[in-house]
Amino acid sequence: MGELPPQIQHLAAQLQQVQQQLQMIIAQKAQLDSLIKESRDALEELQKSEGEFAFRAVGNVLVKLKKEEVEKDLKEKIETYEVRKNMLERQESKLRERFSELQAKLKTSLNVQAG
């Protein structure tokens, strides 16, 4: 069998591109999961503490803030991370569908080519 026709090469390239996009989204989701867990753990510890103030790292400096302010910031961070994660999950779902479609087209094209 000789070189593959341009149409099949194009399908294969598209499939590879979608696979790379999927891998990138999965990595971003994992990073967001980690940030969500870290923020939830921090919020939980903050809520256990009895003081009126808490410290937040700003660069290399710890800044003393009211506990409620830090709690509010953590809750907002968690919400933002979850919105981003949901967006990535929708993108992942669409890309998985596209991947399946391209895979089926490529398989069909290769079967026709070999047939």
DRENTORKOL-3810 file (N, C-alpha, C; in nm, 4 decimals):
REM DRENTORKOL-3810
@n.u->0.0845; n.v->-0.1174; n.w->0.0000; ca.u->0.0000; ca.v->0.0000; ca.w->0.0000; c.u->0.0889; c.v->0.1236; c.w->0.0000
@n.u->0.0574; n.v->0.2191; n.w->-0.0831; ca.u->0.1373; ca.v->0.3401; ca.w->-0.0966; c.u->0.1023; c.v->0.4440; c.w->0.0080
@n.u->0.1368; n.v->0.5655; n.w->-0.0247; ca.u->0.1093; ca.v->0.6772; ca.w->0.0654; c.u->-0.0408; c.v->0.6984; c.w->0.0780
@n.u->-0.0846; n.v->0.7424; n.w->0.1959; ca.u->-0.2274; ca.v->0.7652; ca.w->0.2191; c.u->-0.2744; c.v->0.8896; c.w->0.1447
@n.u->-0.3983; n.v->0.8877; n.w->0.0978; ca.u->-0.4538; ca.v->1.0049; ca.w->0.0292; c.u->-0.4611; c.v->1.1257; c.w->0.1239
@n.u->-0.4578; n.v->1.2457; n.w->0.0665; ca.u->-0.4611; ca.v->1.3677; ca.w->0.1483; c.u->-0.5809; c.v->1.3747; c.w->0.2438
@n.u->-0.6956; n.v->1.3257; n.w->0.1990; ca.u->-0.8157; ca.v->1.3292; ca.w->0.2839; c.u->-0.7935; c.v->1.2484; c.w->0.4119
@n.u->-0.7349; n.v->1.1319; n.w->0.3988; ca.u->-0.7096; ca.v->1.0461; ca.w->0.5155; c.u->-0.6005; c.v->1.1085; c.w->0.6032
@n.u->-0.4996; n.v->1.1653; n.w->0.5409; ca.u->-0.3944; ca.v->1.2331; ca.w->0.6178; c.u->-0.4539; c.v->1.3487; c.w->0.6977
@n.u->-0.5458; n.v->1.4224; n.w->0.6349; ca.u->-0.6110; ca.v->1.5353; ca.w->0.7013; c.u->-0.6939; c.v->1.4867; c.w->0.8204
@n.u->-0.7691; n.v->1.3790; n.w->0.8025; ca.u->-0.8480; ca.v->1.3230; ca.w->0.9128; c.u->-0.7576; c.v->1.2797; c.w->1.0282
@n.u->-0.6472; n.v->1.2153; n.w->0.9945; ca.u->-0.5529; ca.v->1.1703; ca.w->1.0971; c.u->-0.4939; c.v->1.2888; c.w->1.1730
@n.u->-0.4629; n.v->1.3947; n.w->1.1011; ca.u->-0.4078; ca.v->1.5151; ca.w->1.1643; c.u->-0.5117; c.v->1.5797; c.w->1.2565
@n.u->-0.6360; n.v->1.5851; n.w->1.2105; ca.u->-0.7437; ca.v->1.6408; ca.w->1.2938; c.u->-0.7617; c.v->1.5577; c.w->1.4209
@n.u->-0.7581; n.v->1.4268; n.w->1.4045; ca.u->-0.7740; ca.v->1.3361; ca.w->1.5181; c.u->-0.6625; c.v->1.3595; c.w->1.6203
@n.u->-0.5423; n.v->1.3739; n.w->1.5713; ca.u->-0.4282; ca.v->1.3978; ca.w->1.6593; c.u->-0.4425; c.v->1.5325; c.w->1.7317
@n.u->-0.4901; n.v->1.6329; n.w->1.6604; ca.u->-0.5083; ca.v->1.7658; ca.w->1.7194; c.u->-0.6151; c.v->1.7619; c.w->1.8297
@n.u->-0.7246; n.v->1.6937; n.w->1.8044; ca.u->-0.8311; ca.v->1.6819; ca.w->1.9044; c.u->-0.7791; c.v->1.6055; c.w->2.0261
@n.u->-0.6997; n.v->1.5027; n.w->2.0028; ca.u->-0.6428; ca.v->1.4258; ca.w->2.1139; c.u->-0.5522; c.v->1.5144; c.w->2.2004
@n.u->-0.4721; n.v->1.5987; n.w->2.1373; ca.u->-0.3848; ca.v->1.6893; ca.w->2.2118; c.u->-0.4673; c.v->1.7904; c.w->2.2924
@n.u->-0.5750; n.v->1.8409; n.w->2.2323; ca.u->-0.6618; ca.v->1.9346; ca.w->2.3035; c.u->-0.7265; c.v->1.8672; c.w->2.4242
@n.u->-0.7676; n.v->1.7416; n.w->2.4059; ca.u->-0.8263; ca.v->1.6660; ca.w->2.5162; c.u->-0.7261; c.v->1.6493; c.w->2.6298
@n.u->-0.6035; n.v->1.6144; n.w->2.5956; ca.u->-0.5006; ca.v->1.5961; ca.w->2.6979; c.u->-0.4756; c.v->1.7260; c.w->2.7738
@n.u->-0.4768; n.v->1.8376; n.w->2.7028; ca.u->-0.4549; ca.v->1.9672; ca.w->2.7663; c.u->-0.5699; c.v->2.0000; c.w->2.8629
@n.u->-0.6926; n.v->1.9740; n.w->2.8201; ca.u->-0.8082; ca.v->2.0012; ca.w->2.9049; c.u->-0.8069; c.v->1.9120; c.w->3.0283
@n.u->-0.7721; n.v->1.7863; n.w->3.0111; ca.u->-0.7657; ca.v->1.6939; ca.w->3.1246; c.u->-0.6603; c.v->1.7408; c.w->3.2251
@n.u->-0.5481; n.v->1.7884; n.w->3.1767; ca.u->-0.4433; ca.v->1.8404; ca.w->3.2656; c.u->-0.4920; c.v->1.9662; c.w->3.3386
@n.u->-0.5613; n.v->2.0543; n.w->3.2673; ca.u->-0.6135; ca.v->2.1765; ca.w->3.3299; c.u->-0.7177; c.v->2.1421; c.w->3.4364
@n.u->-0.8012; n.v->2.0430; n.w->3.4077; ca.u->-0.9018; ca.v->1.9994; ca.w->3.5054; c.u->-0.8350; c.v->1.9446; c.w->3.6308
@n.u->-0.7303; n.v->1.8667; n.w->3.6127; ca.u->-0.6580; ca.v->1.8105; ca.w->3.7272; c.u->-0.5975; c.v->1.9231; c.w->3.8121
@n.u->-0.5441; n.v->2.0238; n.w->3.7460; ca.u->-0.4866; ca.v->2.1375; ca.w->3.8172; c.u->-0.5961; c.v->2.2111; c.w->3.8956
@n.u->-0.7118; n.v->2.2308; n.w->3.8332; ca.u->-0.8226; ca.v->2.2964; ca.w->3.9021; c.u->-0.8726; c.v->2.2129; c.w->4.0194
@n.u->-0.8789; n.v->2.0812; n.w->4.0030; ca.u->-0.9189; ca.v->1.9931; ca.w->4.1132; c.u->-0.8263; c.v->2.0130; c.w->4.2329
@n.u->-0.6988; n.v->2.0219; n.w->4.2039; ca.u->-0.5996; ca.v->2.0428; ca.w->4.3088; c.u->-0.6205; c.v->2.1781; c.w->4.3782
@n.u->-0.6441; n.v->2.2829; n.w->4.2997; ca.u->-0.6670; ca.v->2.4158; ca.w->4.3566; c.u->-0.7961; c.v->2.4197; c.w->4.4400
@n.u->-0.8997; n.v->2.3509; n.w->4.3926; ca.u->-1.0263; ca.v->2.3453; ca.w->4.4660; c.u->-1.0053; c.v->2.2750; c.w->4.6002
@n.u->-0.9364; n.v->2.1620; n.w->4.5966; ca.u->-0.9104; ca.v->2.0873; ca.w->4.7208; c.u->-0.8279; c.v->2.1706; c.w->4.8180
@n.u->-0.7247; n.v->2.2330; n.w->4.7672; ca.u->-0.6386; ca.v->2.3161; ca.w->4.8515; c.u->-0.7183; c.v->2.4307; c.w->4.9146
@n.u->-0.8019; n.v->2.4955; n.w->4.8365; ca.u->-0.8824; ca.v->2.6071; ca.w->4.8874; c.u->-0.9868; c.v->2.5597; c.w->4.9870
@n.u->-1.0491; n.v->2.4453; n.w->4.9610; ca.u->-1.1483; ca.v->2.3908; ca.w->5.0554; c.u->-1.0824; c.v->2.3521; c.w->5.1874
@n.u->-0.9638; n.v->2.2917; n.w->5.1780; ca.u->-0.8910; ca.v->2.2555; ca.w->5.2994; c.u->-0.8556; c.v->2.3796; c.w->5.3808
@n.u->-0.8111; n.v->2.4847; n.w->5.3123; ca.u->-0.7765; ca.v->2.6097; ca.w->5.3800; c.u->-0.9005; c.v->2.6706; c.w->5.4453
@n.u->-1.0125; n.v->2.6691; n.w->5.3738; ca.u->-1.1375; ca.v->2.7235; ca.w->5.4276; c.u->-1.1812; c.v->2.6452; c.w->5.5509
@n.u->-1.1715; n.v->2.5138; n.w->5.5438; ca.u->-1.2095; ca.v->2.4283; ca.w->5.6566; c.u->-1.1237; c.v->2.4598; c.w->5.7795
@n.u->-0.9944; n.v->2.4719; n.w->5.7595; ca.u->-0.9049; ca.v->2.5041; ca.w->5.8711; c.u->-0.9346; c.v->2.6432; c.w->5.9259
@n.u->-0.9622; n.v->2.7360; n.w->5.8374; ca.u->-0.9934; ca.v->2.8723; ca.w->5.8792; c.u->-1.1205; c.v->2.8746; c.w->5.9632
@n.u->-1.2200; n.v->2.7970; n.w->5.9223; ca.u->-1.3465; ca.v->2.7935; ca.w->5.9956; c.u->-1.3305; c.v->2.7268; c.w->6.1322
@n.u->-1.2326; n.v->2.6396; n.w->6.1462; ca.u->-1.2051; ca.v->2.5752; ca.w->6.2747; c.u->-1.1359; c.v->2.6717; c.w->6.3712
@n.u->-1.0614; n.v->2.7660; n.w->6.3170; ca.u->-0.9847; ca.v->2.8568; ca.w->6.4030; c.u->-1.0791; c.v->2.9506; c.w->6.4790
@n.u->-1.0362; n.v->2.9904; n.w->6.5971; ca.u->-1.1231; ca.v->3.0694; ca.w->6.6830; c.u->-1.0917; c.v->3.2187; c.w->6.6813
@n.u->-0.9834; n.v->3.2573; n.w->6.6224; ca.u->-0.9446; ca.v->3.3979; ca.w->6.6251; c.u->-1.0314; c.v->3.4858; c.w->6.5378
@n.u->-1.0186; n.v->3.6153; n.w->6.5570; ca.u->-1.0929; ca.v->3.7129; ca.w->6.4794; c.u->-1.0191; c.v->3.7474; c.w->6.3500
@n.u->-0.8882; n.v->3.7200; n.w->6.3494; ca.u->-0.8048; ca.v->3.7547; ca.w->6.2349; c.u->-0.7406; c.v->3.6298; c.w->6.1762
@n.u->-0.6979; n.v->3.6431; n.w->6.0527; ca.u->-0.6257; ca.v->3.5359; ca.w->5.9831; c.u->-0.5169; c.v->3.6016; c.w->5.9000
@n.u->-0.4238; n.v->3.5220; n.w->5.8556; ca.u->-0.3156; ca.v->3.5741; ca.w->5.7721; c.u->-0.3280; c.v->3.5166; c.w->5.6319
@n.u->-0.2996; n.v->3.6019; n.w->5.5349; ca.u->-0.3007; ca.v->3.5576; ca.w->5.3959; c.u->-0.1659; c.v->3.5927; c.w->5.3360
@n.u->-0.1103; n.v->3.4980; n.w->5.2613; ca.u->0.0182; ca.v->3.5217; ca.w->5.1958; c.u->-0.0045; c.v->3.6084; c.w->5.0732
@n.u->0.0690; n.v->3.7175; n.w->5.0660; ca.u->0.0678; ca.v->3.8050; ca.w->4.9495; c.u->0.2134; c.v->3.8167; c.w->4.9068
@n.u->0.2495; n.v->3.7356; n.w->4.8072; ca.u->0.3909; ca.v->3.7294; ca.w->4.7695; c.u->0.4701; c.v->3.6673; c.w->4.8825
@n.u->0.5722; n.v->3.7367; n.w->4.9286; ca.u->0.6559; ca.v->3.6871; ca.w->5.0380; c.u->0.6151; c.v->3.7441; c.w->5.1729
@n.u->0.4989; n.v->3.8081; n.w->5.1799; ca.u->0.4552; ca.v->3.8756; ca.w->5.3016; c.u->0.3241; c.v->3.8138; c.w->5.3497
@n.u->0.3107; n.v->3.7994; n.w->5.4807; ca.u->0.1841; ca.v->3.7577; ca.w->5.5394; c.u->0.1101; c.v->3.8829; c.w->5.5835
@n.u->-0.0151; n.v->3.8947; n.w->5.5415; ca.u->-0.0960; ca.v->4.0115; ca.w->5.5732; c.u->-0.2062; c.v->3.9682; c.w->5.6697
@n.u->-0.2224; n.v->4.0440; n.w->5.7768; ca.u->-0.3258; ca.v->4.0152; ca.w->5.8764; c.u->-0.4577; c.v->4.0766; c.w->5.8302
@n.u->-0.5603; n.v->3.9916; n.w->5.8199; ca.u->-0.6923; ca.v->4.0363; ca.w->5.7734; c.u->-0.7992; c.v->3.9805; c.w->5.8659
@n.u->-0.9179; n.v->4.0388; n.w->5.8587; ca.u->-1.0302; ca.v->3.9822; ca.w->5.9334; c.u->-1.0614; c.v->3.8441; c.w->5.8772
@n.u->-1.0906; n.v->3.7537; n.w->5.9663; ca.u->-1.1180; ca.v->3.6143; ca.w->5.9292; c.u->-1.2295; c.v->3.6052; c.w->5.8244
@n.u->-1.3351; n.v->3.6858; n.w->5.8413; ca.u->-1.4484; ca.v->3.6814; ca.w->5.7486; c.u->-1.4069; c.v->3.7198; c.w->5.6070
@n.u->-1.3148; n.v->3.8154; n.w->5.5977; ca.u->-1.2682; ca.v->3.8595; ca.w->5.4664; c.u->-1.1924; c.v->3.7475; c.w->5.3946
@n.u->-1.1104; n.v->3.6767; n.w->5.4702; ca.u->-1.0339; ca.v->3.5662; ca.w->5.4120; c.u->-1.1287; c.v->3.4527; c.w->5.3723
@n.u->-1.2282; n.v->3.4249; n.w->5.4565; ca.u->-1.3277; ca.v->3.3228; ca.w->5.4241; c.u->-1.4014; c.v->3.3571; c.w->5.2954
@n.u->-1.4429; n.v->3.4820; n.w->5.2843; ca.u->-1.5151; ca.v->3.5277; ca.w->5.1653; c.u->-1.4285; c.v->3.5102; c.w->5.0405
@n.u->-1.3023; n.v->3.5496; n.w->5.0507; ca.u->-1.2098; ca.v->3.5358; ca.w->4.9376; c.u->-1.1923; c.v->3.3898; c.w->4.8968
@n.u->-1.1783; n.v->3.3018; n.w->4.9964; ca.u->-1.1621; ca.v->3.1590; ca.w->4.9667; c.u->-1.2871; c.v->3.1025; c.w->4.8997
@n.u->-1.4037; n.v->3.1404; n.w->4.9481; ca.u->-1.5287; ca.v->3.0917; ca.w->4.8887; c.u->-1.5412; c.v->3.1388; c.w->4.7440
@n.u->-1.5033; n.v->3.2637; n.w->4.7189; ca.u->-1.5078; ca.v->3.3166; ca.w->4.5820; c.u->-1.4088; c.v->3.2437; c.w->4.4921
@n.u->-1.2898; n.v->3.2148; n.w->4.5444; ca.u->-1.1905; ca.v->3.1393; ca.w->4.4672; c.u->-1.2451; c.v->3.0025; c.w->4.4294
@n.u->-1.3025; n.v->2.9345; n.w->4.5276; ca.u->-1.3573; ca.v->2.8009; ca.w->4.5040; c.u->-1.4657; c.v->2.8072; c.w->4.3965
@n.u->-1.5530; n.v->2.9054; n.w->4.4077; ca.u->-1.6611; ca.v->2.9211; ca.w->4.3094; c.u->-1.6041; c.v->2.9449; c.w->4.1697
@n.u->-1.5046; n.v->3.0321; n.w->4.1601; ca.u->-1.4416; ca.v->3.0611; ca.w->4.0304; c.u->-1.3774; c.v->2.9356; c.w->3.9722
@n.u->-1.3042; n.v->2.8623; n.w->4.0563; ca.u->-1.2403; ca.v->2.7382; ca.w->4.0099; c.u->-1.3444; c.v->2.6381; c.w->3.9615
@n.u->-1.4564; n.v->2.6265; n.w->4.0330; ca.u->-1.5601; ca.v->2.5306; ca.w->3.9948; c.u->-1.6275; c.v->2.5707; c.w->3.8635
@n.u->-1.6485; n.v->2.7009; n.w->3.8426; ca.u->-1.7063; ca.v->2.7478; ca.w->3.7159; c.u->-1.6120; c.v->2.7121; c.w->3.6013
@n.u->-1.4832; n.v->2.7379; n.w->3.6208; ca.u->-1.3850; ca.v->2.7045; ca.w->3.5168; c.u->-1.3823; c.v->2.5549; c.w->3.4895
@n.u->-1.3882; n.v->2.4763; n.w->3.5975; ca.u->-1.3860; ca.v->2.3307; ca.w->3.5819; c.u->-1.5081; c.v->2.2825; c.w->3.5048
@n.u->-1.6255; n.v->2.3383; n.w->3.5342; ca.u->-1.7475; ca.v->2.3007; ca.w->3.4620; c.u->-1.7360; c.v->2.3349; c.w->3.3141
@n.u->-1.6768; n.v->2.4511; n.w->3.2862; ca.u->-1.6562; ca.v->2.4923; ca.w->3.1472; c.u->-1.5634; c.v->2.3919; c.w->3.0759
@n.u->-1.4570; n.v->2.3520; n.w->3.1442; ca.u->-1.3646; ca.v->2.2548; ca.w->3.0861; c.u->-1.4316; c.v->2.1189; c.w->3.0646
@n.u->-1.5193; n.v->2.0819; n.w->3.1564; ca.u->-1.5905; ca.v->1.9543; ca.w->3.1421; c.u->-1.6808; c.v->1.9559; c.w->3.0188
@n.u->-1.7447; n.v->2.0695; n.w->2.9937; ca.u->-1.8275; ca.v->2.0807; ca.w->2.8727; c.u->-1.7405; c.v->2.0725; c.w->2.7474
@n.u->-1.6266; n.v->2.1422; n.w->2.7503; ca.u->-1.5347; ca.v->2.1370; ca.w->2.6359; c.u->-1.4837; c.v->1.9944; c.w->2.6154
@n.u->-1.4515; n.v->1.9278; n.w->2.7252; ca.u->-1.4022; ca.v->1.7908; ca.w->2.7167; c.u->-1.5070; c.v->1.6996; c.w->2.6535
@n.u->-1.6313; n.v->1.7166; n.w->2.6939; ca.u->-1.7394; ca.v->1.6347; ca.w->2.6400; c.u->-1.7533; c.v->1.6550; c.w->2.4886
@n.u->-1.7499; n.v->1.7809; n.w->2.4451; ca.u->-1.7605; ca.v->1.8104; ca.w->2.3019; c.u->-1.6413; c.v->1.7537; c.w->2.2252
@n.u->-1.5225; n.v->1.7665; n.w->2.2834; ca.u->-1.4036; ca.v->1.7142; ca.w->2.2166; c.u->-1.4060; c.v->1.5621; c.w->2.2088
@n.u->-1.4564; n.v->1.4973; n.w->2.3120; ca.u->-1.4673; ca.v->1.3499; ca.w->2.3086; c.u->-1.5623; c.v->1.3060; c.w->2.1971
@n.u->-1.6737; n.v->1.3801; n.w->2.1816; ca.u->-1.7672; ca.v->1.3500; ca.w->2.0725; c.u->-1.6974; c.v->1.3678; c.w->1.9378
@n.u->-1.6270; n.v->1.4803; n.w->1.9239; ca.u->-1.5548; ca.v->1.5087; ca.w->1.7982; c.u->-1.4501; c.v->1.4013; c.w->1.7720
@n.u->-1.3814; n.v->1.3583; n.w->1.8765; ca.u->-1.2798; ca.v->1.2542; ca.w->1.8635; c.u->-1.3426; c.v->1.1247; c.w->1.8119
@n.u->-1.4564; n.v->1.0877; n.w->1.8684; ca.u->-1.5251; ca.v->0.9649; ca.w->1.8252; c.u->-1.5697; c.v->0.9748; c.w->1.6795
@n.u->-1.6225; n.v->1.0922; n.w->1.6424; ca.u->-1.6654; ca.v->1.1119; ca.w->1.5039; c.u->-1.5478; c.v->1.0987; c.w->1.4077
@n.u->-1.4377; n.v->1.1657; n.w->1.4404; ca.u->-1.3196; ca.v->1.1604; ca.w->1.3532; c.u->-1.2628; c.v->1.0193; c.w->1.3455
@n.u->-1.2636; n.v->0.9519; n.w->1.4592; ca.u->-1.2125; ca.v->0.8145; ca.w->1.4631; c.u->-1.2952; c.v->0.7248; c.w->1.3703
@n.u->-1.4276; n.v->0.7398; n.w->1.3765; ca.u->-1.5161; ca.v->0.6601; ca.w->1.2920; c.u->-1.4945; c.v->0.6930; c.w->1.1442
@n.u->-1.4823; n.v->0.8226; n.w->1.1115; ca.u->-1.4582; ca.v->0.8637; ca.w->0.9726; c.u->-1.3267; c.v->0.8075; c.w->0.9219
@n.u->-1.2252; n.v->0.8161; n.w->1.0053; ca.u->-1.0932; ca.v->0.7667; ca.w->0.9653; c.u->-1.0965; c.v->0.6160; c.w->0.9438
@n.u->-1.1631; n.v->0.5452; n.w->1.0334; ca.u->-1.1731; ca.v->0.3994; ca.w->1.0192; c.u->-1.2456; c.v->0.3629; c.w->0.8900
@n.u->-1.3558; n.v->0.4322; n.w->0.8632; ca.u->-1.4307; ca.v->0.4088; ca.w->0.7404; c.u->-1.3460; c.v->0.4370; c.w->0.6183
@n.u->-1.2760; n.v->0.5498; n.w->0.6195; ca.u->-1.1907; ca.v->0.5885; ca.w->0.5074; c.u->-1.0787; c.v->0.4872; c.w->0.4840
@n.u->-1.0210; n.v->0.4399; n.w->0.5920; ca.u->-0.9136; ca.v->0.3400; ca.w->0.5796; c.u->-0.9669; c.v->0.2077; c.w->0.5271
@n.u->-1.0873; n.v->0.1696; n.w->0.5685; ca.u->-1.1484; ca.v->0.0465; ca.w->0.5196; c.u->-1.1787; c.v->0.0573; c.w->0.3708
@n.u->-1.2263; n.v->0.1729; n.w->0.3276; ca.u->-1.2556; ca.v->0.1962; ca.w->0.1852; c.u->-1.1235; c.v->0.1918; c.w->0.1073
@n.u->-1.0221; n.v->0.2557; n.w->0.1623; ca.u->-0.8895; ca.v->0.2609; ca.w->0.0972; c.u->-0.8302; c.v->0.1201; c.w->0.0839
@n.u->-0.8471; n.v->0.0395; n.w->0.1879; ca.u->-0.7896; ca.v->-0.0958; ca.w->0.1857; c.u->-0.8743; c.v->-0.1906; c.w->0.1008
@n.u->-1.0055; n.v->-0.1596; n.w->0.0960; ca.u->-1.1009; ca.v->-0.2482; ca.w->0.0295; c.u->-1.0798; c.v->-0.2553; c.w->-0.1154
END
